Amino acid sequence: MTFQEHVRRAAGEVVAGFAADGGIYAVTFRIDSVEQDPRFPYVAIGYTTEADAAASAGSASNAWEARWSYAFFPRTGLEGVKSVGCDPDGAARHRREAQARGLWYEDDGEPGERGERLAAWFARVCVAAARHLHEDGVIARALGRPVPVILYDMFDPDAMFALTSAANPAELVAEFMTEAPDGPDGEDTAPPAGPGG
């Protein structure tokens, strides 16, 4: 099993356990890494609900922010229900594939561009895993209907529009994309949703 397959399988298992009657309107993928080291990435998979958005409405500056800004996501949307990638099996698979791609470096090595390339690779893995949740019907089966997957990296906030646009059918993210820097069509920098790399 490849690292991409590991993340895809684990994400499917997490989302399959979400409650259909919980008012979930978005699945969340918080892309991160242990101590901001791109050699040790993970994605915290969670969700946000209609009740969460309603609770945020009083403190948010507008309806979009209350519903779609990760600054107002509940614990389930920030910390997630489960983190995937930093688990022992996922970390070992990631390291083997990073080494095979020539992207791995040791603590005393010079990362050069490898850190950025590792981060970009992991973003593609996450986009592909999110797309698979739609294509395989995981979200629709678990929740009774399709909902968007919002992908975000709190250390690169503008990337959330390109990542989310690449991971979802356009009709599911139309409202989310209205605040994209380049308008509702989003940025031109969405990572390709190929098979992890």
HUFEN-V919406 format. One record per residue. N is the residue number from 0. RES is the residue in one small letter. NEAR is the number of other C-alpha atoms within 8 Angstrom. Layout:
n=N res=RES near=NEAR
n=N res=RES near=NEAR
This chain:
n=0 res=m near=4
n=1 res=t near=7
n=2 res=f near=10
n=3 res=q near=10
n=4 res=e near=8
n=5 res=h near=10
n=6 res=v near=14
n=7 res=r near=13
n=8 res=r near=8
n=9 res=a near=9
n=10 res=a near=13
n=11 res=g near=10
n=12 res=e near=8
n=13 res=v near=11
n=14 res=v near=12
n=15 res=a near=10
n=16 res=g near=7
n=17 res=f near=9
n=18 res=a near=7
n=19 res=a near=9
n=20 res=d near=6
n=21 res=g near=7
n=22 res=g near=8
n=23 res=i near=12
n=24 res=y near=10
n=25 res=a near=11
n=26 res=v near=15
n=27 res=t near=16
n=28 res=f near=15
n=29 res=r near=15
n=30 res=i near=14
n=31 res=d near=11
n=32 res=s near=12
n=33 res=v near=10
n=34 res=e near=4
n=35 res=q near=6
n=36 res=d near=9
n=37 res=p near=11
n=38 res=r near=9
n=39 res=f near=10
n=40 res=p near=14
n=41 res=y near=12
n=42 res=v near=13
n=43 res=a near=16
n=44 res=i near=17
n=45 res=g near=15
n=46 res=y near=13
n=47 res=t near=15
n=48 res=t near=11
n=49 res=e near=9
n=50 res=a near=7
n=51 res=d near=10
n=52 res=a near=13
n=53 res=a near=9
n=54 res=a near=7
n=55 res=s near=11
n=56 res=a near=12
n=57 res=g near=6
n=58 res=s near=6
n=59 res=a near=10
n=60 res=s near=7
n=61 res=n near=7
n=62 res=a near=8
n=63 res=w near=8
n=64 res=e near=10
n=65 res=a near=15
n=66 res=r near=11
n=67 res=w near=9
n=68 res=s near=9
n=69 res=y near=8
n=70 res=a near=4
n=71 res=f near=12
n=72 res=f near=14
n=73 res=p near=8
n=74 res=r near=7
n=75 res=t near=11
n=76 res=g near=16
n=77 res=l near=12
n=78 res=e near=11
n=79 res=g near=15
n=80 res=v near=10
n=81 res=k near=9
n=82 res=s near=11
n=83 res=v near=13
n=84 res=g near=13
n=85 res=c near=11
n=86 res=d near=8
n=87 res=p near=6
n=88 res=d near=7
n=89 res=g near=13
n=90 res=a near=11
n=91 res=a near=8
n=92 res=r near=10
n=93 res=h near=10
n=94 res=r near=10
n=95 res=r near=8
n=96 res=e near=10
n=97 res=a near=11
n=98 res=q near=9
n=99 res=a near=7
n=100 res=r near=7
n=101 res=g near=6
n=102 res=l near=11
n=103 res=w near=10
n=104 res=y near=8
n=105 res=e near=5
n=106 res=d near=4
n=107 res=d near=4
n=108 res=g near=6
n=109 res=e near=5
n=110 res=p near=7
n=111 res=g near=5
n=112 res=e near=6
n=113 res=r near=10
n=114 res=g near=12
n=115 res=e near=8
n=116 res=r near=9
n=117 res=l near=12
n=118 res=a near=10
n=119 res=a near=9
n=120 res=w near=10
n=121 res=f near=10
n=122 res=a near=11
n=123 res=r near=14
n=124 res=v near=14
n=125 res=c near=12
n=126 res=v near=15
n=127 res=a near=14
n=128 res=a near=12
n=129 res=a near=13
n=130 res=r near=11
n=131 res=h near=10
n=132 res=l near=13
n=133 res=h near=12
n=134 res=e near=7
n=135 res=d near=6
n=136 res=g near=9
n=137 res=v near=12
n=138 res=i near=14
n=139 res=a near=11
n=140 res=r near=9
n=141 res=a near=13
n=142 res=l near=12
n=143 res=g near=8
n=144 res=r near=8
n=145 res=p near=9
n=146 res=v near=10
n=147 res=p near=10
n=148 res=v near=12
n=149 res=i near=10
n=150 res=l near=12
n=151 res=y near=15
n=152 res=d near=11
n=153 res=m near=8
n=154 res=f near=4
n=155 res=d near=8
n=156 res=p near=8
n=157 res=d near=7
n=158 res=a near=9
n=159 res=m near=12
n=160 res=f near=11
n=161 res=a near=14
n=162 res=l near=14
n=163 res=t near=14
n=164 res=s near=13
n=165 res=a near=11
n=166 res=a near=12
n=167 res=n near=13
n=168 res=p near=7
n=169 res=a near=7
n=170 res=e near=5
n=171 res=l near=10
n=172 res=v near=12
n=173 res=a near=9
n=174 res=e near=6
n=175 res=f near=9
n=176 res=m near=13
n=177 res=t near=9
n=178 res=e near=7
n=179 res=a near=12
n=180 res=p near=7
n=181 res=d near=7
n=182 res=g near=9
n=183 res=p near=9
n=184 res=d near=8
n=185 res=g near=12
n=186 res=e near=10
n=187 res=d near=5
n=188 res=t near=5
n=189 res=a near=9
n=190 res=p near=11
n=191 res=p near=6
n=192 res=a near=12
n=193 res=g near=7
n=194 res=p near=7
n=195 res=g near=10
n=196 res=g near=6
